[in-house]
Amino acid sequence: MAYNKMAIAALVCAVLVPPFGILMGHIAWAQTGRTGQRGHGLALAALVIGYVELLVLCGIPIVALGF
């Protein structure tokens, strides 16, 4: 069985553009759970990477500037 294409795209987008990676990761997570396709772990990795990268890119500057 092939990997879910949305899960692969989500992982790539999570590294490049975290908000899109997070959105696509949630969609891929639901698809792989519903259809049983491979890629559940890729979707999870996209979510983790996307959320962590978003936190780093947005959270640290906010804390550093004292807001």
mmCIF file as Biopython writes it, N, C-alpha, C and O atoms, coordinates in Angstrom:
data_model
#
loop_
_atom_site.group_PDB
_atom_site.id
_atom_site.type_symbol
_atom_site.label_atom_id
_atom_site.label_alt_id
_atom_site.label_comp_id
_atom_site.label_asym_id
_atom_site.label_entity_id
_atom_site.label_seq_id
_atom_site.pdbx_PDB_ins_code
_atom_site.Cartn_x
_atom_site.Cartn_y
_atom_site.Cartn_z
_atom_site.occupancy
_atom_site.B_iso_or_equiv
_atom_site.auth_seq_id
_atom_site.auth_asym_id
_atom_site.pdbx_PDB_model_num
ATOM 1   N N  . MET A ? 1  ? 0.852   -1.178 0.000  1.0 0.0 1  A 1 
ATOM 2   C CA . MET A ? 1  ? 0.000   0.000  0.000  1.0 0.0 1  A 1 
ATOM 3   C C  . MET A ? 1  ? 0.896   1.240  0.000  1.0 0.0 1  A 1 
ATOM 4   O O  . MET A ? 1  ? 1.929   1.267  0.670  1.0 0.0 1  A 1 
ATOM 5   N N  . ALA A ? 2  ? 0.503   2.243  -0.740 1.0 0.0 2  A 1 
ATOM 6   C CA . ALA A ? 2  ? 1.297   3.464  -0.878 1.0 0.0 2  A 1 
ATOM 7   C C  . ALA A ? 2  ? 1.040   4.414  0.289  1.0 0.0 2  A 1 
ATOM 8   O O  . ALA A ? 2  ? 0.026   4.329  0.983  1.0 0.0 2  A 1 
ATOM 9   N N  . TYR A ? 3  ? 1.985   5.308  0.475  1.0 0.0 3  A 1 
ATOM 10  C CA . TYR A ? 3  ? 1.834   6.332  1.499  1.0 0.0 3  A 1 
ATOM 11  C C  . TYR A ? 3  ? 0.790   7.359  1.065  1.0 0.0 3  A 1 
ATOM 12  O O  . TYR A ? 3  ? 0.598   7.592  -0.129 1.0 0.0 3  A 1 
ATOM 13  N N  . ASN A ? 4  ? 0.134   7.956  2.017  1.0 0.0 4  A 1 
ATOM 14  C CA . ASN A ? 4  ? -0.821  9.020  1.756  1.0 0.0 4  A 1 
ATOM 15  C C  . ASN A ? 4  ? -0.059  10.239 1.240  1.0 0.0 4  A 1 
ATOM 16  O O  . ASN A ? 4  ? 0.873   10.718 1.886  1.0 0.0 4  A 1 
ATOM 17  N N  . LYS A ? 5  ? -0.460  10.728 0.085  1.0 0.0 5  A 1 
ATOM 18  C CA . LYS A ? 5  ? 0.236   11.859 -0.536 1.0 0.0 5  A 1 
ATOM 19  C C  . LYS A ? 5  ? 0.110   13.141 0.294  1.0 0.0 5  A 1 
ATOM 20  O O  . LYS A ? 5  ? 1.022   13.967 0.316  1.0 0.0 5  A 1 
ATOM 21  N N  . MET A ? 6  ? -1.010  13.295 0.964  1.0 0.0 6  A 1 
ATOM 22  C CA . MET A ? 6  ? -1.210  14.474 1.801  1.0 0.0 6  A 1 
ATOM 23  C C  . MET A ? 6  ? -0.250  14.452 2.988  1.0 0.0 6  A 1 
ATOM 24  O O  . MET A ? 6  ? 0.221   15.506 3.416  1.0 0.0 6  A 1 
ATOM 25  N N  . ALA A ? 7  ? 0.043   13.285 3.519  1.0 0.0 7  A 1 
ATOM 26  C CA . ALA A ? 7  ? 0.969   13.176 4.641  1.0 0.0 7  A 1 
ATOM 27  C C  . ALA A ? 7  ? 2.385   13.561 4.219  1.0 0.0 7  A 1 
ATOM 28  O O  . ALA A ? 7  ? 3.100   14.233 4.962  1.0 0.0 7  A 1 
ATOM 29  N N  . ILE A ? 8  ? 2.780   13.136 3.036  1.0 0.0 8  A 1 
ATOM 30  C CA . ILE A ? 8  ? 4.113   13.498 2.531  1.0 0.0 8  A 1 
ATOM 31  C C  . ILE A ? 8  ? 4.193   15.001 2.304  1.0 0.0 8  A 1 
ATOM 32  O O  . ILE A ? 8  ? 5.167   15.643 2.697  1.0 0.0 8  A 1 
ATOM 33  N N  . ALA A ? 9  ? 3.165   15.560 1.669  1.0 0.0 9  A 1 
ATOM 34  C CA . ALA A ? 9  ? 3.145   17.003 1.412  1.0 0.0 9  A 1 
ATOM 35  C C  . ALA A ? 9  ? 3.103   17.784 2.719  1.0 0.0 9  A 1 
ATOM 36  O O  . ALA A ? 9  ? 3.713   18.848 2.820  1.0 0.0 9  A 1 
ATOM 37  N N  . ALA A ? 10 ? 2.398   17.276 3.714  1.0 0.0 10 A 1 
ATOM 38  C CA . ALA A ? 10 ? 2.308   17.948 5.008  1.0 0.0 10 A 1 
ATOM 39  C C  . ALA A ? 10 ? 3.675   18.014 5.675  1.0 0.0 10 A 1 
ATOM 40  O O  . ALA A ? 10 ? 4.033   19.031 6.268  1.0 0.0 10 A 1 
ATOM 41  N N  . LEU A ? 11 ? 4.430   16.940 5.579  1.0 0.0 11 A 1 
ATOM 42  C CA . LEU A ? 11 ? 5.756   16.922 6.189  1.0 0.0 11 A 1 
ATOM 43  C C  . LEU A ? 11 ? 6.675   17.942 5.526  1.0 0.0 11 A 1 
ATOM 44  O O  . LEU A ? 11 ? 7.421   18.647 6.206  1.0 0.0 11 A 1 
ATOM 45  N N  . VAL A ? 12 ? 6.622   18.019 4.208  1.0 0.0 12 A 1 
ATOM 46  C CA . VAL A ? 12 ? 7.443   19.003 3.490  1.0 0.0 12 A 1 
ATOM 47  C C  . VAL A ? 12 ? 7.003   20.422 3.845  1.0 0.0 12 A 1 
ATOM 48  O O  . VAL A ? 12 ? 7.842   21.283 4.110  1.0 0.0 12 A 1 
ATOM 49  N N  . CYS A ? 13 ? 5.707   20.667 3.853  1.0 0.0 13 A 1 
ATOM 50  C CA . CYS A ? 13 ? 5.198   22.003 4.164  1.0 0.0 13 A 1 
ATOM 51  C C  . CYS A ? 13 ? 5.451   22.392 5.619  1.0 0.0 13 A 1 
ATOM 52  O O  . CYS A ? 13 ? 5.633   23.571 5.920  1.0 0.0 13 A 1 
ATOM 53  N N  . ALA A ? 14 ? 5.464   21.421 6.515  1.0 0.0 14 A 1 
ATOM 54  C CA . ALA A ? 14 ? 5.707   21.722 7.926  1.0 0.0 14 A 1 
ATOM 55  C C  . ALA A ? 14 ? 7.083   22.333 8.129  1.0 0.0 14 A 1 
ATOM 56  O O  . ALA A ? 14 ? 7.273   23.183 8.999  1.0 0.0 14 A 1 
ATOM 57  N N  . VAL A ? 15 ? 8.036   21.898 7.325  1.0 0.0 15 A 1 
ATOM 58  C CA . VAL A ? 15 ? 9.392   22.435 7.426  1.0 0.0 15 A 1 
ATOM 59  C C  . VAL A ? 15 ? 9.475   23.807 6.764  1.0 0.0 15 A 1 
ATOM 60  O O  . VAL A ? 15 ? 10.144  24.703 7.278  1.0 0.0 15 A 1 
ATOM 61  N N  . LEU A ? 16 ? 8.807   23.974 5.637  1.0 0.0 16 A 1 
ATOM 62  C CA . LEU A ? 16 ? 8.925   25.210 4.865  1.0 0.0 16 A 1 
ATOM 63  C C  . LEU A ? 16 ? 7.947   26.298 5.300  1.0 0.0 16 A 1 
ATOM 64  O O  . LEU A ? 16 ? 8.330   27.459 5.444  1.0 0.0 16 A 1 
ATOM 65  N N  . VAL A ? 17 ? 6.685   25.924 5.509  1.0 0.0 17 A 1 
ATOM 66  C CA . VAL A ? 17 ? 5.625   26.879 5.868  1.0 0.0 17 A 1 
ATOM 67  C C  . VAL A ? 17 ? 4.766   26.236 6.956  1.0 0.0 17 A 1 
ATOM 68  O O  . VAL A ? 17 ? 3.770   25.582 6.647  1.0 0.0 17 A 1 
ATOM 69  N N  . PRO A ? 18 ? 5.139   26.413 8.221  1.0 0.0 18 A 1 
ATOM 70  C CA . PRO A ? 18 ? 4.485   25.685 9.314  1.0 0.0 18 A 1 
ATOM 71  C C  . PRO A ? 18 ? 2.955   25.739 9.357  1.0 0.0 18 A 1 
ATOM 72  O O  . PRO A ? 18 ? 2.340   24.700 9.599  1.0 0.0 18 A 1 
ATOM 73  N N  . PRO A ? 19 ? 2.299   26.893 9.137  1.0 0.0 19 A 1 
ATOM 74  C CA . PRO A ? 19 ? 0.824   26.865 9.215  1.0 0.0 19 A 1 
ATOM 75  C C  . PRO A ? 19 ? 0.178   25.929 8.192  1.0 0.0 19 A 1 
ATOM 76  O O  . PRO A ? 19 ? -0.787  25.234 8.512  1.0 0.0 19 A 1 
ATOM 77  N N  . PHE A ? 20 ? 0.700   25.908 6.975  1.0 0.0 20 A 1 
ATOM 78  C CA . PHE A ? 20 ? 0.163   25.000 5.964  1.0 0.0 20 A 1 
ATOM 79  C C  . PHE A ? 20 ? 0.471   23.550 6.312  1.0 0.0 20 A 1 
ATOM 80  O O  . PHE A ? 20 ? -0.354  22.664 6.087  1.0 0.0 20 A 1 
ATOM 81  N N  . GLY A ? 21 ? 1.652   23.310 6.858  1.0 0.0 21 A 1 
ATOM 82  C CA . GLY A ? 21 ? 2.013   21.963 7.271  1.0 0.0 21 A 1 
ATOM 83  C C  . GLY A ? 21 ? 1.108   21.452 8.376  1.0 0.0 21 A 1 
ATOM 84  O O  . GLY A ? 21 ? 0.740   20.278 8.392  1.0 0.0 21 A 1 
ATOM 85  N N  . ILE A ? 22 ? 0.752   22.328 9.297  1.0 0.0 22 A 1 
ATOM 86  C CA . ILE A ? 22 ? -0.147  21.941 10.390 1.0 0.0 22 A 1 
ATOM 87  C C  . ILE A ? 22 ? -1.531  21.608 9.841  1.0 0.0 22 A 1 
ATOM 88  O O  . ILE A ? 22 ? -2.118  20.589 10.204 1.0 0.0 22 A 1 
ATOM 89  N N  . LEU A ? 23 ? -2.044  22.453 8.979  1.0 0.0 23 A 1 
ATOM 90  C CA . LEU A ? 23 ? -3.363  22.221 8.393  1.0 0.0 23 A 1 
ATOM 91  C C  . LEU A ? 23 ? -3.379  20.919 7.597  1.0 0.0 23 A 1 
ATOM 92  O O  . LEU A ? 23 ? -4.278  20.094 7.756  1.0 0.0 23 A 1 
ATOM 93  N N  . MET A ? 24 ? -2.386  20.748 6.748  1.0 0.0 24 A 1 
ATOM 94  C CA . MET A ? 24 ? -2.318  19.537 5.935  1.0 0.0 24 A 1 
ATOM 95  C C  . MET A ? 24 ? -2.068  18.299 6.797  1.0 0.0 24 A 1 
ATOM 96  O O  . MET A ? 24 ? -2.549  17.211 6.480  1.0 0.0 24 A 1 
ATOM 97  N N  . GLY A ? 25 ? -1.317  18.465 7.885  1.0 0.0 25 A 1 
ATOM 98  C CA . GLY A ? 25 ? -1.067  17.361 8.799  1.0 0.0 25 A 1 
ATOM 99  C C  . GLY A ? 25 ? -2.338  16.870 9.465  1.0 0.0 25 A 1 
ATOM 100 O O  . GLY A ? 25 ? -2.534  15.666 9.629  1.0 0.0 25 A 1 
ATOM 101 N N  . HIS A ? 26 ? -3.204  17.802 9.850  1.0 0.0 26 A 1 
ATOM 102 C CA . HIS A ? 26 ? -4.477  17.409 10.453 1.0 0.0 26 A 1 
ATOM 103 C C  . HIS A ? 26 ? -5.358  16.681 9.439  1.0 0.0 26 A 1 
ATOM 104 O O  . HIS A ? 26 ? -6.012  15.693 9.772  1.0 0.0 26 A 1 
ATOM 105 N N  . ILE A ? 27 ? -5.370  17.170 8.212  1.0 0.0 27 A 1 
ATOM 106 C CA . ILE A ? 27 ? -6.157  16.518 7.165  1.0 0.0 27 A 1 
ATOM 107 C C  . ILE A ? 27 ? -5.613  15.116 6.894  1.0 0.0 27 A 1 
ATOM 108 O O  . ILE A ? 27 ? -6.377  14.155 6.795  1.0 0.0 27 A 1 
ATOM 109 N N  . ALA A ? 28 ? -4.285  15.005 6.775  1.0 0.0 28 A 1 
ATOM 110 C CA . ALA A ? 28 ? -3.668  13.707 6.503  1.0 0.0 28 A 1 
ATOM 111 C C  . ALA A ? 28 ? -3.877  12.747 7.666  1.0 0.0 28 A 1 
ATOM 112 O O  . ALA A ? 28 ? -4.099  11.557 7.447  1.0 0.0 28 A 1 
ATOM 113 N N  . TRP A ? 29 ? -3.812  13.238 8.889  1.0 0.0 29 A 1 
ATOM 114 C CA . TRP A ? 29 ? -4.045  12.410 10.078 1.0 0.0 29 A 1 
ATOM 115 C C  . TRP A ? 29 ? -5.441  11.785 10.009 1.0 0.0 29 A 1 
ATOM 116 O O  . TRP A ? 29 ? -5.614  10.592 10.256 1.0 0.0 29 A 1 
ATOM 117 N N  . ALA A ? 30 ? -6.436  12.616 9.666  1.0 0.0 30 A 1 
ATOM 118 C CA . ALA A ? 30 ? -7.812  12.121 9.569  1.0 0.0 30 A 1 
ATOM 119 C C  . ALA A ? 30 ? -7.956  11.125 8.416  1.0 0.0 30 A 1 
ATOM 120 O O  . ALA A ? 30 ? -8.612  10.094 8.566  1.0 0.0 30 A 1 
ATOM 121 N N  . GLN A ? 31 ? -7.349  11.426 7.277  1.0 0.0 31 A 1 
ATOM 122 C CA . GLN A ? 31 ? -7.449  10.534 6.120  1.0 0.0 31 A 1 
ATOM 123 C C  . GLN A ? 31 ? -6.827  9.173  6.400  1.0 0.0 31 A 1 
ATOM 124 O O  . GLN A ? 31 ? -7.414  8.139  6.082  1.0 0.0 31 A 1 
ATOM 125 N N  . THR A ? 32 ? -5.639  9.174  6.995  1.0 0.0 32 A 1 
ATOM 126 C CA . THR A ? 32 ? -4.972  7.895  7.251  1.0 0.0 32 A 1 
ATOM 127 C C  . THR A ? 32 ? -5.717  7.086  8.303  1.0 0.0 32 A 1 
ATOM 128 O O  . THR A ? 32 ? -5.743  5.857  8.241  1.0 0.0 32 A 1 
ATOM 129 N N  . GLY A ? 33 ? -6.313  7.761  9.252  1.0 0.0 33 A 1 
ATOM 130 C CA . GLY A ? 33 ? -7.100  7.039  10.252 1.0 0.0 33 A 1 
ATOM 131 C C  . GLY A ? 33 ? -8.376  6.463  9.670  1.0 0.0 33 A 1 
ATOM 132 O O  . GLY A ? 33 ? -8.787  5.359  10.029 1.0 0.0 33 A 1 
ATOM 133 N N  . ARG A ? 34 ? -8.999  7.204  8.775  1.0 0.0 34 A 1 
ATOM 134 C CA . ARG A ? 34 ? -10.261 6.770  8.183  1.0 0.0 34 A 1 
ATOM 135 C C  . ARG A ? 34 ? -10.065 5.673  7.136  1.0 0.0 34 A 1 
ATOM 136 O O  . ARG A ? 34 ? -10.828 4.708  7.095  1.0 0.0 34 A 1 
ATOM 137 N N  . THR A ? 35 ? -9.039  5.822  6.287  1.0 0.0 35 A 1 
ATOM 138 C CA . THR A ? 35 ? -8.862  4.896  5.163  1.0 0.0 35 A 1 
ATOM 139 C C  . THR A ? 35 ? -7.895  3.757  5.460  1.0 0.0 35 A 1 
ATOM 140 O O  . THR A ? 35 ? -7.902  2.743  4.761  1.0 0.0 35 A 1 
ATOM 141 N N  . GLY A ? 36 ? -7.074  3.908  6.475  1.0 0.0 36 A 1 
ATOM 142 C CA . GLY A ? 36 ? -6.093  2.878  6.798  1.0 0.0 36 A 1 
ATOM 143 C C  . GLY A ? 36 ? -4.841  2.929  5.937  1.0 0.0 36 A 1 
ATOM 144 O O  . GLY A ? 36 ? -4.043  1.992  5.950  1.0 0.0 36 A 1 
ATOM 145 N N  . GLN A ? 37 ? -4.660  4.014  5.187  1.0 0.0 37 A 1 
ATOM 146 C CA . GLN A ? 37 ? -3.459  4.161  4.369  1.0 0.0 37 A 1 
ATOM 147 C C  . GLN A ? 37 ? -2.235  4.322  5.249  1.0 0.0 37 A 1 
ATOM 148 O O  . GLN A ? 37 ? -2.334  4.675  6.424  1.0 0.0 37 A 1 
ATOM 149 N N  . ARG A ? 38 ? -1.075  4.056  4.656  1.0 0.0 38 A 1 
ATOM 150 C CA . ARG A ? 38 ? 0.184   4.307  5.351  1.0 0.0 38 A 1 
ATOM 151 C C  . ARG A ? 38 ? 0.408   5.819  5.391  1.0 0.0 38 A 1 
ATOM 152 O O  . ARG A ? 38 ? -0.095  6.549  4.537  1.0 0.0 38 A 1 
ATOM 153 N N  . GLY A ? 39 ? 1.157   6.277  6.375  1.0 0.0 39 A 1 
ATOM 154 C CA . GLY A ? 39 ? 1.479   7.687  6.473  1.0 0.0 39 A 1 
ATOM 155 C C  . GLY A ? 39 ? 0.984   8.343  7.744  1.0 0.0 39 A 1 
ATOM 156 O O  . GLY A ? 39 ? 1.109   9.555  7.914  1.0 0.0 39 A 1 
ATOM 157 N N  . HIS A ? 40 ? 0.421   7.539  8.640  1.0 0.0 40 A 1 
ATOM 158 C CA . HIS A ? 40 ? -0.082  8.086  9.915  1.0 0.0 40 A 1 
ATOM 159 C C  . HIS A ? 40 ? 1.070   8.730  10.696 1.0 0.0 40 A 1 
ATOM 160 O O  . HIS A ? 40 ? 0.908   9.801  11.280 1.0 0.0 40 A 1 
ATOM 161 N N  . GLY A ? 41 ? 2.224   8.072  10.701 1.0 0.0 41 A 1 
ATOM 162 C CA . GLY A ? 41 ? 3.398   8.613  11.392 1.0 0.0 41 A 1 
ATOM 163 C C  . GLY A ? 41 ? 3.939   9.861  10.723 1.0 0.0 41 A 1 
ATOM 164 O O  . GLY A ? 41 ? 4.410   10.775 11.400 1.0 0.0 41 A 1 
ATOM 165 N N  . LEU A ? 42 ? 3.874   9.908  9.387  1.0 0.0 42 A 1 
ATOM 166 C CA . LEU A ? 42 ? 4.307   11.109 8.676  1.0 0.0 42 A 1 
ATOM 167 C C  . LEU A ? 42 ? 3.417   12.299 9.025  1.0 0.0 42 A 1 
ATOM 168 O O  . LEU A ? 42 ? 3.900   13.415 9.213  1.0 0.0 42 A 1 
ATOM 169 N N  . ALA A ? 43 ? 2.124   12.047 9.109  1.0 0.0 43 A 1 
ATOM 170 C CA . ALA A ? 43 ? 1.193   13.112 9.477  1.0 0.0 43 A 1 
ATOM 171 C C  . ALA A ? 43 ? 1.476   13.600 10.897 1.0 0.0 43 A 1 
ATOM 172 O O  . ALA A ? 43 ? 1.454   14.802 11.161 1.0 0.0 43 A 1 
ATOM 173 N N  . LEU A ? 44 ? 1.739   12.675 11.796 1.0 0.0 44 A 1 
ATOM 174 C CA . LEU A ? 44 ? 2.070   13.050 13.173 1.0 0.0 44 A 1 
ATOM 175 C C  . LEU A ? 44 ? 3.366   13.851 13.215 1.0 0.0 44 A 1 
ATOM 176 O O  . LEU A ? 44 ? 3.452   14.850 13.930 1.0 0.0 44 A 1 
ATOM 177 N N  . ALA A ? 45 ? 4.368   13.426 12.460 1.0 0.0 45 A 1 
ATOM 178 C CA . ALA A ? 45 ? 5.634   14.151 12.410 1.0 0.0 45 A 1 
ATOM 179 C C  . ALA A ? 45 ? 5.424   15.557 11.858 1.0 0.0 45 A 1 
ATOM 180 O O  . ALA A ? 45 ? 6.024   16.511 12.352 1.0 0.0 45 A 1 
ATOM 181 N N  . ALA A ? 46 ? 4.580   15.691 10.842 1.0 0.0 46 A 1 
ATOM 182 C CA . ALA A ? 46 ? 4.287   17.012 10.279 1.0 0.0 46 A 1 
ATOM 183 C C  . ALA A ? 46 ? 3.639   17.915 11.325 1.0 0.0 46 A 1 
ATOM 184 O O  . ALA A ? 46 ? 3.957   19.101 11.410 1.0 0.0 46 A 1 
ATOM 185 N N  . LEU A ? 47 ? 2.740   17.356 12.113 1.0 0.0 47 A 1 
ATOM 186 C CA . LEU A ? 47 ? 2.091   18.148 13.159 1.0 0.0 47 A 1 
ATOM 187 C C  . LEU A ? 47 ? 3.087   18.594 14.223 1.0 0.0 47 A 1 
ATOM 188 O O  . LEU A ? 47 ? 3.101   19.760 14.619 1.0 0.0 47 A 1 
ATOM 189 N N  . VAL A ? 48 ? 3.912   17.672 14.679 1.0 0.0 48 A 1 
ATOM 190 C CA . VAL A ? 48 ? 4.890   18.011 15.719 1.0 0.0 48 A 1 
ATOM 191 C C  . VAL A ? 48 ? 5.879   19.050 15.204 1.0 0.0 48 A 1 
ATOM 192 O O  . VAL A ? 48 ? 6.131   20.054 15.870 1.0 0.0 48 A 1 
ATOM 193 N N  . ILE A ? 49 ? 6.435   18.814 14.025 1.0 0.0 49 A 1 
ATOM 194 C CA . ILE A ? 49 ? 7.412   19.753 13.465 1.0 0.0 49 A 1 
ATOM 195 C C  . ILE A ? 49 ? 6.770   21.108 13.214 1.0 0.0 49 A 1 
ATOM 196 O O  . ILE A ? 49 ? 7.362   22.142 13.521 1.0 0.0 49 A 1 
ATOM 197 N N  . GLY A ? 50 ? 5.565   21.110 12.657 1.0 0.0 50 A 1 
ATOM 198 C CA . GLY A ? 50 ? 4.875   22.364 12.372 1.0 0.0 50 A 1 
ATOM 199 C C  . GLY A ? 50 ? 4.601   23.177 13.623 1.0 0.0 50 A 1 
ATOM 200 O O  . GLY A ? 50 ? 4.867   24.378 13.654 1.0 0.0 50 A 1 
ATOM 201 N N  . TYR A ? 51 ? 4.069   22.528 14.664 1.0 0.0 51 A 1 
ATOM 202 C CA . TYR A ? 51 ? 3.763   23.250 15.897 1.0 0.0 51 A 1 
ATOM 203 C C  . TYR A ? 51 ? 5.031   23.733 16.605 1.0 0.0 51 A 1 
ATOM 204 O O  . TYR A ? 51 ? 5.063   24.851 17.120 1.0 0.0 51 A 1 
ATOM 205 N N  . VAL A ? 52 ? 6.061   22.907 16.633 1.0 0.0 52 A 1 
ATOM 206 C CA . VAL A ? 52 ? 7.314   23.316 17.284 1.0 0.0 52 A 1 
ATOM 207 C C  . VAL A ? 52 ? 7.951   24.482 16.523 1.0 0.0 52 A 1 
ATOM 208 O O  . VAL A ? 52 ? 8.402   25.455 17.129 1.0 0.0 52 A 1 
ATOM 209 N N  . GLU A ? 53 ? 7.984   24.378 15.205 1.0 0.0 53 A 1 
ATOM 210 C CA . GLU A ? 53 ? 8.579   25.455 14.418 1.0 0.0 53 A 1 
ATOM 211 C C  . GLU A ? 53 ? 7.778   26.746 14.555 1.0 0.0 53 A 1 
ATOM 212 O O  . GLU A ? 53 ? 8.360   27.828 14.634 1.0 0.0 53 A 1 
ATOM 213 N N  . LEU A ? 54 ? 6.464   26.646 14.584 1.0 0.0 54 A 1 
ATOM 214 C CA . LEU A ? 54 ? 5.622   27.826 14.770 1.0 0.0 54 A 1 
ATOM 215 C C  . LEU A ? 54 ? 5.865   28.447 16.140 1.0 0.0 54 A 1 
ATOM 216 O O  . LEU A ? 54 ? 5.918   29.670 16.273 1.0 0.0 54 A 1 
ATOM 217 N N  . LEU A ? 55 ? 6.011   27.607 17.151 1.0 0.0 55 A 1 
ATOM 218 C CA . LEU A ? 55 ? 6.306   28.114 18.492 1.0 0.0 55 A 1 
ATOM 219 C C  . LEU A ? 55 ? 7.648   28.827 18.530 1.0 0.0 55 A 1 
ATOM 220 O O  . LEU A ? 55 ? 7.776   29.890 19.137 1.0 0.0 55 A 1 
ATOM 221 N N  . VAL A ? 56 ? 8.635   28.248 17.888 1.0 0.0 56 A 1 
ATOM 222 C CA . VAL A ? 56 ? 9.968   28.856 17.877 1.0 0.0 56 A 1 
ATOM 223 C C  . VAL A ? 56 ? 9.952   30.171 17.096 1.0 0.0 56 A 1 
ATOM 224 O O  . VAL A ? 56 ? 10.510  31.171 17.548 1.0 0.0 56 A 1 
ATOM 225 N N  . LEU A ? 57 ? 9.317   30.167 15.935 1.0 0.0 57 A 1 
ATOM 226 C CA . LEU A ? 57 ? 9.324   31.359 15.090 1.0 0.0 57 A 1 
ATOM 227 C C  . LEU A ? 57 ? 8.493   32.505 15.661 1.0 0.0 57 A 1 
ATOM 228 O O  . LEU A ? 57 ? 8.814   33.673 15.446 1.0 0.0 57 A 1 
ATOM 229 N N  . CYS A ? 58 ? 7.425   32.174 16.388 1.0 0.0 58 A 1 
ATOM 230 C CA . CYS A ? 58 ? 6.558   33.217 16.933 1.0 0.0 58 A 1 
ATOM 231 C C  . CYS A ? 58 ? 6.726   33.434 18.428 1.0 0.0 58 A 1 
ATOM 232 O O  . CYS A ? 58 ? 6.640   34.565 18.907 1.0 0.0 58 A 1 
ATOM 233 N N  . GLY A ? 59 ? 6.964   32.363 19.162 1.0 0.0 59 A 1 
ATOM 234 C CA . GLY A ? 59 ? 7.012   32.460 20.624 1.0 0.0 59 A 1 
ATOM 235 C C  . GLY A ? 59 ? 8.267   33.104 21.161 1.0 0.0 59 A 1 
ATOM 236 O O  . GLY A ? 59 ? 8.193   33.954 22.048 1.0 0.0 59 A 1 
ATOM 237 N N  . ILE A ? 60 ? 9.408   32.723 20.649 1.0 0.0 60 A 1 
ATOM 238 C CA . ILE A ? 60 ? 10.666  33.242 21.173 1.0 0.0 60 A 1 
ATOM 239 C C  . ILE A ? 60 ? 10.803  34.749 20.947 1.0 0.0 60 A 1 
ATOM 240 O O  . ILE A ? 60 ? 11.193  35.457 21.876 1.0 0.0 60 A 1 
ATOM 241 N N  . PRO A ? 61 ? 10.500  35.272 19.752 1.0 0.0 61 A 1 
ATOM 242 C CA . PRO A ? 61 ? 10.589  36.739 19.611 1.0 0.0 61 A 1 
ATOM 243 C C  . PRO A ? 61 ? 9.644   37.481 20.537 1.0 0.0 61 A 1 
ATOM 244 O O  . PRO A ? 61 ? 9.984   38.558 21.025 1.0 0.0 61 A 1 
ATOM 245 N N  . ILE A ? 62 ? 8.471   36.934 20.788 1.0 0.0 62 A 1 
ATOM 246 C CA . ILE A ? 62 ? 7.525   37.591 21.700 1.0 0.0 62 A 1 
ATOM 247 C C  . ILE A ? 62 ? 8.096   37.631 23.106 1.0 0.0 62 A 1 
ATOM 248 O O  . ILE A ? 62 ? 8.024   38.662 23.773 1.0 0.0 62 A 1 
ATOM 249 N N  . VAL A ? 63 ? 8.661   36.522 23.563 1.0 0.0 63 A 1 
ATOM 250 C CA . VAL A ? 63 ? 9.252   36.467 24.899 1.0 0.0 63 A 1 
ATOM 251 C C  . VAL A ? 63 ? 10.475  37.374 24.976 1.0 0.0 63 A 1 
ATOM 252 O O  . VAL A ? 63 ? 10.669  38.073 25.971 1.0 0.0 63 A 1 
ATOM 253 N N  . ALA A ? 64 ? 11.297  37.366 23.937 1.0 0.0 64 A 1 
ATOM 254 C CA . ALA A ? 64 ? 12.520  38.162 23.931 1.0 0.0 64 A 1 
ATOM 255 C C  . ALA A ? 64 ? 12.219  39.655 23.973 1.0 0.0 64 A 1 
ATOM 256 O O  . ALA A ? 64 ? 12.962  40.422 24.584 1.0 0.0 64 A 1 
ATOM 257 N N  . LEU A ? 65 ? 11.132  40.068 23.324 1.0 0.0 65 A 1 
ATOM 258 C CA . LEU A ? 65 ? 10.778  41.481 23.305 1.0 0.0 65 A 1 
ATOM 259 C C  . LEU A ? 65 ? 9.988   41.895 24.548 1.0 0.0 65 A 1 
ATOM 260 O O  . LEU A ? 65 ? 9.756   43.084 24.762 1.0 0.0 65 A 1 
ATOM 261 N N  . GLY A ? 66 ? 9.585   40.949 25.349 1.0 0.0 66 A 1 
ATOM 262 C CA . GLY A ? 66 ? 8.931   41.257 26.615 1.0 0.0 66 A 1 
ATOM 263 C C  . GLY A ? 66 ? 7.477   41.602 26.506 1.0 0.0 66 A 1 
ATOM 264 O O  . GLY A ? 66 ? 6.967   42.366 27.324 1.0 0.0 66 A 1 
ATOM 265 N N  . PHE A ? 67 ? 6.799   41.075 25.539 1.0 0.0 67 A 1 
ATOM 266 C CA . PHE A ? 67 ? 5.364   41.359 25.409 1.0 0.0 67 A 1 
ATOM 267 C C  . PHE A ? 67 ? 4.568   40.424 26.252 1.0 0.0 67 A 1 
ATOM 268 O O  . PHE A ? 67 ? 3.340   40.507 26.275 1.0 0.0 67 A 1 
#
